Amino acid sequence: MKKSYMIAIIMSAVIVVWMATGMLNSPDKTTIKSTEQDYQLILVETQLQKAKPVQLRLTLQGQVEPRRKTSIRSDLDGRVTDIFVKEGDWIKAGTVIFCLDPEDREIKLARENALLLSKQQNYQRSKILVEQNLQPKSSLENSFAELKMAEASVAQIKLEMSKLNITSPFDGFIDYLAVEQSSYINANSDVGKFIDNSQLTVVVPVAQQDISKMSLGLKAKVRFATGESKTGVIQFISSLANENTRTFRVEININNTDMSIPAGISAEVDISMRQVEAHFVSPAILSLDAAGEIGIKSVDENNTVVFTPITIIKSSTQGIWVGGLPSEVNIITIGQGFVEAGAKVNWEPATVKSASSTIAPKQVMQRQVMPDKKADNNVNSVSS
């Protein structure tokens, strides 16, 4: 009985000593709180990036027009007597394209010239008689009026005869000519097309939200449907939008003295605008905030996640250029989907990227682990 009683006393003493030892060695509340906070921080990977100058460009689809074009027409009815050119010919300004039969215009001209001579002589006689007070002044006025009418008739016939030769208005090509020798044409009928493509005009429709970025003299690179490329400048900006499309007509002048580019084809136009500071990133790192605004998450100097709204400036197959970020920013490249703006995080620099310097996040999965007793800091690990 005494033996059992002694064993009980010894066990009670051991328990008391063990409890006292635990109380003396237990960590304080501050230590526990600090450990829990460290354990809850998520480890993200970041890349420190500086903004670079980017040339803004606007890419548009356009139509190539010749510098000048006109229809070949005759002001007179008549029969074609001679044709001096053929389709595709390049001719200089003033070259006769075809002629019309003068018909009876030469006879009319001879008759009107004889009448004009008679009126001139009659006017001179009336003038002498009036000066001698042998005729009233009214007779002189009538003779003068008749003289002027005769001069007008002669001039009218001469004008018609000058239009019998249809000539080129400027240097250019005969695009098509729909007349044949001895064929009869009506006045003002369209019988051909004449073009000058030594200078080309590339016409592009610019949207109303982009028209303020346009200015005369801006350079533009034009890639033609033929595969050739040339550089030109903006020479005209319309002040009135198209009622149907709400776009503005912008014209770009292209030198084509070698005649290598035909008119009427399509073209792609890159218009160079101002330079801006931007960051080149992968679209995969973009995020949305609660309001649905697109942006990028980064880490500031206090290890706090910051969400910054961005604008996409230009894109390529390798990535996108974005604006709105600070000049230097520590962008989260891995783990941005697991953290919110305002949260504290642990971070480490991203691994070495390729020469293109594109930020390309890896596919990652985050998991919380029990703190390693041997480690100085308790953090979450990132496994790829």
C-alpha positions in Angstrom: 0.0 0.0 0.0 2.8 2.4 0.9 4.5 1.5 -2.4 1.5 2.5 -4.4 1.1 5.7 -2.5 4.8 6.6 -3.1 4.4 6.0 -6.9 1.4 8.3 -7.1 3.3 11.1 -5.3 6.3 10.7 -7.6 4.1 10.8 -10.8 2.3 13.9 -9.5 5.7 15.6 -8.9 6.9 14.8 -12.4 3.7 16.3 -13.9 4.0 19.5 -12.0 7.7 19.9 -13.0 6.8 19.1 -16.7 4.0 21.7 -16.7 6.3 24.3 -15.0 9.0 23.7 -17.6 6.6 24.2 -20.5 5.3 27.5 -19.1 8.8 28.8 -18.7 9.9 27.8 -22.2 6.7 28.7 -24.1 7.0 31.5 -26.7 5.4 34.8 -26.0 2.4 36.0 -28.0 4.4 38.3 -30.2 6.6 35.5 -31.4 3.5 33.4 -32.2 1.8 36.2 -34.1 4.9 36.9 -36.1 5.3 33.3 -37.1 1.7 33.1 -38.2 2.0 36.3 -40.3 5.2 35.1 -42.0 3.4 31.8 -42.7 0.5 33.5 -44.5 2.7 35.6 -47.0 2.6 34.3 -50.5 5.8 34.0 -52.5 5.6 35.6 -55.9 8.2 36.0 -58.7 8.8 39.5 -60.1 10.8 41.2 -62.8 12.1 44.8 -62.4 11.5 46.6 -65.7 12.1 50.1 -67.0 10.0 51.8 -69.6 11.3 52.2 -73.1 10.4 54.7 -75.9 7.9 53.3 -78.4 7.0 54.8 -81.7 3.2 54.9 -82.0 1.9 53.7 -85.3 -1.5 53.5 -86.8 -2.1 50.8 -89.4 -4.8 51.3 -91.9 -6.0 49.8 -95.2 -6.2 52.1 -98.2 -6.8 52.5 -101.9 -4.2 53.8 -104.4 -5.3 56.5 -106.7 -3.4 58.2 -109.6 -2.3 61.8 -109.1 -4.6 63.0 -111.9 -7.3 61.2 -114.0 -9.8 62.5 -116.5 -12.3 61.3 -119.1 -11.6 61.7 -122.8 -14.5 63.6 -124.3 -15.4 65.8 -127.2 -17.4 69.1 -126.9 -18.8 68.5 -130.4 -20.8 66.0 -132.3 -18.8 64.5 -135.1 -17.3 61.7 -137.1 -13.8 60.4 -136.2 -11.4 60.9 -139.0 -8.0 60.0 -137.5 -6.7 58.3 -134.4 -3.1 59.0 -133.4 -2.6 56.9 -130.2 -3.6 53.5 -128.8 -4.4 52.2 -125.4 -1.5 52.1 -123.0 0.5 54.8 -124.8 2.3 57.4 -122.7 1.9 60.9 -124.3 2.8 64.4 -123.4 0.4 67.3 -122.7 -1.1 68.7 -125.9 -0.7 65.6 -128.0 -3.6 65.0 -130.4 -5.4 61.8 -129.5 -8.0 61.8 -132.4 -9.6 64.3 -134.9 -13.2 65.0 -135.9 -14.4 65.7 -139.4 -14.8 69.5 -139.8 -17.7 68.9 -142.2 -19.2 72.2 -143.4 -17.5 74.3 -140.8 -14.9 75.6 -143.2 -17.6 76.8 -145.6 -19.4 78.5 -142.7 -16.1 80.2 -141.7 -15.5 81.5 -145.2 -19.0 82.9 -145.4 -18.8 84.5 -141.9 -15.4 86.0 -142.8 -16.9 87.7 -145.9 -19.8 89.0 -143.9 -17.4 90.3 -141.3 -15.4 92.2 -144.0 -18.6 93.8 -145.3 -19.6 94.9 -141.8 -16.2 96.4 -141.2 -16.4 98.5 -144.4 -20.0 99.5 -143.6 -18.9 100.7 -140.1 -16.0 102.8 -141.6 -18.4 104.5 -144.1 -20.9 105.2 -141.3 -18.2 106.7 -139.2 -17.1 109.1 -141.9 -20.7 110.2 -142.7 -21.4 110.8 -139.0 -18.3 112.9 -138.7 -19.5 115.0 -141.7 -23.0 115.3 -140.1 -24.5 113.5 -143.1 -25.9 110.6 -141.0 -27.3 110.5 -137.5 -25.2 108.9 -134.7 -27.7 106.1 -134.4 -26.6 104.7 -137.8 -23.1 104.5 -136.6 -24.2 102.6 -133.5 -26.2 100.2 -135.6 -23.1 99.6 -137.9 -20.9 99.0 -134.8 -23.4 96.4 -133.4 -23.6 94.5 -136.7 -19.8 94.5 -136.9 -19.5 93.0 -133.4 -22.1 90.3 -134.3 -20.1 89.3 -137.4 -16.9 89.1 -135.3 -18.7 86.9 -132.8 -19.9 84.5 -135.5 -16.4 84.1 -136.9 -15.0 83.5 -133.4 -17.7 80.9 -132.7 -16.8 78.9 -135.8 -13.1 79.2 -135.1 -13.7 77.9 -131.6 -15.6 74.9 -132.9 -12.9 74.1 -135.4 -10.2 74.3 -132.6 -12.1 71.6 -130.8 -12.0 69.2 -133.7 -8.6 67.9 -132.4 -9.0 66.1 -129.1 -5.7 66.5 -127.1 -4.2 65.3 -123.9 -4.6 67.8 -121.0 -1.4 66.6 -119.2 1.4 64.0 -119.4 0.0 60.6 -118.9 -1.3 57.2 -120.1 -4.2 56.3 -122.4 -6.0 53.9 -120.1 -8.6 53.0 -122.6 -10.0 54.5 -125.8 -13.4 53.5 -127.1 -13.4 55.1 -130.6 -12.7 53.8 -134.0 -12.0 55.5 -137.3 -15.2 56.7 -139.0 -17.2 56.2 -135.8 -19.6 58.9 -134.8 -19.5 60.3 -131.3 -21.9 62.6 -129.4 -20.9 65.7 -127.7 -19.7 65.2 -124.0 -19.8 61.5 -124.3 -17.1 59.5 -122.4 -14.9 57.8 -125.0 -11.8 57.1 -122.9 -9.8 57.5 -119.8 -6.5 59.4 -119.3 -4.4 59.1 -116.2 -1.1 60.4 -114.7 0.4 58.1 -112.1 3.8 59.7 -111.8 2.6 60.6 -108.3 0.2 58.4 -106.4 -2.3 59.3 -103.8 -3.0 56.6 -101.1 -6.4 57.3 -99.6 -7.1 55.8 -96.1 -10.2 56.2 -93.9 -9.2 57.3 -90.4 -11.6 56.7 -87.5 -13.0 59.7 -85.6 -11.1 58.7 -82.4 -7.8 58.8 -84.2 -8.2 61.8 -86.5 -6.7 64.1 -83.8 -3.4 62.2 -84.0 -3.1 63.1 -87.7 -1.1 66.1 -89.0 0.2 67.2 -92.4 3.7 66.1 -93.1 3.6 62.9 -91.0 5.5 60.1 -92.6 3.8 56.9 -93.6 5.1 53.6 -94.9 3.0 52.1 -97.6 3.0 48.4 -98.5 1.3 47.8 -101.8 -0.6 44.7 -102.9 2.1 44.1 -105.4 4.6 43.5 -102.5 6.5 46.7 -103.0 6.9 49.3 -100.2 7.4 53.1 -100.4 7.5 56.0 -98.0 5.3 59.0 -98.3 3.8 61.9 -96.3 0.3 63.0 -95.4 -0.7 65.8 -97.8 -4.4 66.2 -97.0 -6.8 65.6 -94.0 -10.5 66.0 -94.6 -12.4 68.3 -92.2 -15.7 66.5 -92.7 -16.4 62.9 -91.7 -18.1 60.5 -94.0 -21.8 60.4 -93.0 -22.1 56.6 -93.3 -18.8 55.4 -91.8 -17.8 58.4 -89.6 -14.3 58.2 -90.9 -12.1 61.0 -92.3 -10.4 60.9 -95.7 -6.6 61.2 -95.3 -4.4 61.3 -98.4 -0.7 60.3 -98.6 1.5 61.4 -101.5 3.8 58.7 -103.0 6.5 59.4 -105.6 6.1 57.0 -108.6 8.2 58.6 -111.3 9.5 55.1 -112.3 5.8 54.1 -112.9 6.5 50.8 -111.0 3.2 51.0 -109.0 -0.1 50.8 -110.8 -3.1 52.9 -109.6 -6.3 51.3 -108.3 -4.7 48.6 -106.1 -5.0 48.3 -102.3 -2.3 49.1 -99.8 -1.5 48.8 -96.1 -0.4 52.0 -94.5 1.6 52.5 -91.3 1.5 56.1 -90.1 4.3 57.1 -87.6 3.0 59.3 -84.8 4.5 60.5 -81.5 6.9 58.5 -79.2 5.6 57.3 -75.8 7.2 55.5 -72.8 5.9 51.9 -72.5 6.6 48.5 -71.1 6.8 45.3 -73.2 5.0 42.4 -71.4 3.3 39.1 -72.1 -0.6 39.3 -72.3 -0.6 36.4 -69.9 0.3 38.6 -66.9 -2.7 41.0 -67.4 -5.3 41.0 -64.6 -8.7 42.4 -64.0 -9.8 44.4 -61.0 -13.2 44.2 -59.3 -14.6 46.8 -61.7 -13.4 44.8 -64.7 -10.6 47.2 -65.6 -7.5 45.6 -67.2 -4.2 46.2 -65.5 -1.0 44.7 -64.2 0.0 43.8 -60.6 3.3 44.8 -59.2 5.2 45.0 -55.9 6.1 48.3 -54.4 9.0 49.2 -52.0 6.9 48.1 -49.0 6.3 44.6 -50.4 2.7 45.4 -51.1 0.8 44.4 -54.2 -0.3 47.3 -56.4 -2.8 47.1 -59.2 -2.2 49.6 -62.0 -4.7 50.1 -64.9 -3.0 50.0 -68.3 -3.7 50.9 -71.9 -2.5 48.6 -74.8 -0.4 50.8 -77.1 0.6 48.2 -79.7 0.9 44.4 -80.1 3.0 41.9 -81.8 3.4 38.1 -81.9 5.9 38.2 -79.1 3.9 40.4 -76.7 2.3 43.8 -76.1 3.4 47.3 -75.3 1.4 48.9 -72.5 1.2 52.4 -71.0 0.1 53.6 -67.7 2.8 52.0 -65.5 5.5 53.9 -63.7 8.8 54.4 -65.5 10.4 51.7 -63.3 8.2 48.9 -61.9 8.6 45.5 -60.2 6.0 43.5 -62.2 4.7 40.2 -60.8 5.3 37.6 -63.4 4.3 34.5 -61.4 1.6 34.3 -58.8 -0.4 37.4 -59.7 -3.6 35.4 -59.8 -3.2 34.5 -56.1 -2.7 37.9 -54.6 -4.9 41.0 -54.4 -4.0 44.7 -54.4 -3.0 45.8 -51.0 -1.8 42.4 -49.8 1.7 41.9 -48.4 3.9 39.3 -50.2 7.3 37.8 -50.3 9.0 38.1 -53.7 12.0 36.9 -55.5 13.5 38.1 -58.8 12.5 36.2 -62.0 14.9 33.8 -63.6 16.9 35.0 -66.6 14.7 35.7 -69.5 15.3 35.4 -73.2 17.0 38.0 -75.4 13.6 39.4 -76.4 13.0 40.4 -72.7 9.4 39.4 -72.9 7.8 38.7 -69.6 6.4 35.2 -70.0 4.9 33.7 -66.8 5.2 30.0 -66.2 2.2 27.9 -65.3 2.4 27.7 -61.6 0.5 26.2 -58.6 0.8 27.6 -55.1 0.4 25.5 -52.0 0.9 26.3 -48.3 3.4 24.2 -46.4 4.1 23.8 -42.7 7.0 26.0 -41.6 10.4 24.4 -41.8 11.9 24.5 -38.3 15.4 24.9 -39.7 14.5 27.9 -41.9 14.8 31.5 -40.7 11.6 32.7 -42.4 8.4 30.8 -42.8 6.9 31.4 -46.3 4.7 29.7 -48.8 6.6 27.9 -51.6 5.9 28.2 -55.3 6.2 25.1 -57.4 6.1 25.0 -61.2 
